[in-house]
Amino acid sequence: MCSIEIRGQARSVVYSLLITAYHFITILSTSSSSSDPETSRLSRCISCASTAYLSLWNQLMHHYFPPRNFTDRCWEPDSEIGTVPCRGSCFILVEEIYEHFSTHAIMRGCVNRFLLFGLDEDVRDALTDKSECRTTDRRLLHLVALTPQTDLVIMCSCTGSLCNHANMDYVLSIAVSSACNAFLLILMLIFHCALHTLITSAWFM
């Protein structure tokens, strides 16, 4: 029973750390630009996608607006990455892909120019009204799966011109650093559970 609780806590800690890191870099660092009323009405968003999406674009083109660039530099965008005008929020979508090894694919753009047929109204409102990151089931966003191994994606939204510019290597490095501290916390939980089991066993002997 205790081991099941630990696994659940560990999974929650990892997801929370990664989401917090994305939230901190992607959202808080751009809060000054999102406060401008004119910028909020019409801004620009970085528009790109990892090359992993390009090989599947014959399928994806029936669901997604095309990005300005297909490039692995989308992970760490520079001044040559394309942008699009946007009335609303920008987004960053991150998902795991499995080929010869596990890695990540990323897509950036404007929420209003994400899916050809649009997001469900409640989902769109949640992305537009709040600047935050969330782990969610791809099916809620009507996303086409790159690989069948996982249905979870990380979806971040923000307001303000080019607010979706975050360097993902930097974001993940923060998450990994925090994960080391979380690992120590998990070890303490394991020790606590083991000690509790020993005390309980001794009590009933």
Secondary structure, DSSP 8 states (H G I E B T S, - for coil): -HHHHHHHHHHHHHHHHHHHHHIIIIIGGGHHHHT-HHHHHSEEEE-EE-HHHHTTHHHHTTTB---SEE-GGGGS--TTS-EEEESS-EEEEEEEEESSSEEEEEEEEEGGGSBTT---HHHHHHHHH--EEEEEEGGGGT---S-TT--EEEEEEE-STTTT---HHHHHHHHHHHHHHHHHHHHHHHHHHHHHHHHHHHHH-
